[in-house]
Amino acid sequence: MRSHLTDNILIKRMKEGDTLSFEVLFERYAERLHDFALKYVQHPQVAEELMMDVMLWLWEHRAQADDIEKVAPYLSKAIKNKVFDHLRKAVIKTVPLESLPENGSYIKDNSHAGTTVEIAELEEQYHKTLHSLPTQCKKVFELSRIQELTHAEISSHLNISKKTVEGHITNALKMMRRSLPPTT
């Protein structure tokens, strides 16, 4: 049984295409990722989908697994980014035309209005902070968090060292944490 192996050994074997090692990692982290997502999205199916997206991404990008030094923090960041992206996209909701009355008058459902406003304010503060970052730091952060490039890919793309990439991301995250309200 592989459940006794360390995360690093499992990652190494997963990189080589070992599906059983991936399954052990999945069993080890899926519930934690799901619970974290559920705390914010409050819909079990959505939380499961976000968790599955993160784990699928890990499997599909296993060739870059060398960049993962510690699995738990890596997956924690990944699920946080997935949840944030989901909440950001959830602000813009569409209503099917078939569901509207023919006369065009309908009562707007404001049950999530507070949440929508809070998300919009959070997103606005996020963008303000993002635009206030130094140019190179902003570029590195966007490549990492928006385009989801690995540190090695960013390093190669911008012709800077991986340590410089890590430094820029660390600084960007510190600035984000200072400017954004804490989550509870």
Secondary structure, 3 states (H helix, E strand, C coil): CCCCCCHHHHHHHHHCCCHHHHHHHHHHHHHHHHHHHHHHHCCHHHHHHHHHHHHHHHHHCHHHHHHCCCHHHHHHHHHHHHHHHHHHHHCCCCCCHHHCCCCCCCCCCCCCHHHHHHHHHHHHHHHHHHHHCCHHHHHHHHHHHCCCCCHHHHHHHHCCCHHHHHHHHHHHHHHHHHHCCCCC
